[in-house]
Amino acid sequence: MKHSRKVVALGLVAAVAAVVATGASGGKRASILACGLMPDTKTSVRWEQFDRPYLEKAFKAAHVSARIVNAQGDPQKQKSQADQCIADGAKVLIIAPIDSGSAAAIERAALAKGVKSIDYDRQVEGGTAVLYASFDGSQVGLLQGRGVVNGLKKAGKYGSHPVVASLWGGQEDANSYLFKSGVDKVLNPLYAKGVLKRGPAQFVPGWDNQKAGTIFEQMLVKTGNKIDAVAAANDGLANAVVVALKAHKLKPIPLSGQDATTQGAQNIISGWQTMTVWKDQRLLASKTAAAAIRIAKGQKPLTTGLVTTKGRAKEPAYLIPPQTITKANWRLLTAGTVPYIKKSDICSGEFAKYC
């Protein structure tokens, strides 16, 4: 009798283990401590290429159960993913918002259930997050502005009143204004002095690269192709400029970017993009995972200060300094035993000759 009870008990343990281990294929999911909500794959390749795997790696290294999902640009899907994570036990949501309105609603609903949130990379206006984990957005813009100016000087155009156009990110993204503010600090005084001429400037809805291409095509028509430089908010928008310039058989012009993507690096080494801003997601992921674990334990996360986020009180933040990448130092991206980007990925096909 004792033996049979032992067998039954072991069977029950095995059955429970099987149920808990069941994932997305059906049944109850394993309990998780944290949930990362990535926004899409369209605005930048970074979310799946860097953020997701590095967050997963950081939590795994800490022996903490977490889930990282992507909403593919659908705010309702991001809400559903958040609800599922909370139902599966998540104590902390790491939210890279699609837009502030939907993300703020997710944060407020989560808080009502005792679940705290971290604004990841992008600020959430009107939100309730206990931490903003990101890179210094204003500094990103400063580096972009300086990159454009340095590019004009190197090209010998700085003293000839060059026309500088701007492609900002999506207006629904609070970070777009941070990047813009940094660029403005560099370029606006030069516009005021007449050193530079303010060219067409426009926000790109949803950071959509195809829309950026259309917008820049219109800018070229409006100026008769007389655009001498472009302050582009990220590598995707910058590549839209490159494609348009090549289509019109125009030469490369000073051009900024952001995210240090493989495509951005290829445009840099081939001379079509002046610079990009490297925001090492490995560091951001590890710091954010550590913060989420502390928050889940009822501890205060480490911070570097406070930031102003619209629609709420000052927000505690952990901001990481970004770095400029140019043709002179692009190999930093491929350095080390575990490089940020594999050299073989950058130096493939037509770009091999530039390496």
C-alpha positions, 0 to 999 in steps of 0.5 A: 500500500505504501509503495502504491501511494508513493507511485501515485504521489510521484505521478502527481508531481510529474503531472503538475510539472508537466502542466507548469512547463506547458508554454504557448502551445497550450495549457497553463504557462510557467509562472514568471517574475518579469515580462518584457513588452517589445513594440515592433520589428518595423521601426528598428531591427534592434528590438528583436536583434538586440533587446529581446535576446539580451533581456532573455540572457540577462534574466537567465543569468540571474536564474529568474523566469521572464518572458519577452514578447513583441506586439508587432506594432499593435497596441491592443496586442501589447495590452493583451500580452501584458494581461497574459503576463500578469495572469501568469504571475509577472510582478514587473512589466518592462514596457517599450511603448508603441505609443504613450496613450496605450502604454500608460493605460497598460501601466495604470491597469497593471498598478491596480493589480499590484504590478509595477512597470519600467519604461524601457528605452522610451518614456511613457507620458502620463504613465505610472512606471517606477523607473525609466531605463534608457540612454540619455536621449538629449545626448543622442541628439547632441551627438547626431547634431555634432555628427552632421556639423563634423560631416559638413566640415569634412566635406568642405561645405560648412562655410558655404551656408549648407542646407540641412534637412531633418527627419525626426521620429514619430510624434507618438514617441516621446523620445523623438522630442528628446533626440530633436532637442539635442540636435536643436541645441547644436544646429539652431544657433548655427541657423540663427547665425546664418552659418547653416540654412534650415531646410525641410524638417518633418516627423516621420509617422510611426518611424516608418522607413517607407514613409521616410523615403516618400517624405525625403523624396518630397523634400528633394523636389521642394528644394530642387535636390539642394539638400547638403545634409540630413539629421536623420533620427535613426539608421532606418530613416537614414537608409531611406535617405540613402536609397533616395539619393542613389535613386536620383544619382546624387552623391553622399551627404552628411547624414546622421543615424542611431542604433548602430544597426548592421545596415547603418554600419554598412552605410557608414563604411561605404561612405553613405552615412556619416555616423550612428549613435551606438546604444549598447542594448547589452548594458541596457538589458542587464541594468533593466533586468537587475532593476526589475528583480529589485523592484519585484523584491520590494527594493528600490532600483538603482538610478542616475537621477530624475527625468521630466516625463509629461503628464506625471511627476518627475520620473526616477531614471537610469540613463546610460551614455551613448557613443558616436560610431563613424568610419574611423571607429566602426570596428568597436561594434565587432570587437571582443569575443562576443561582438555587438555585431559580427564582422562577417555580417557587416562585411558581407556581399558588396560591403566586403571591399570596405573592410 
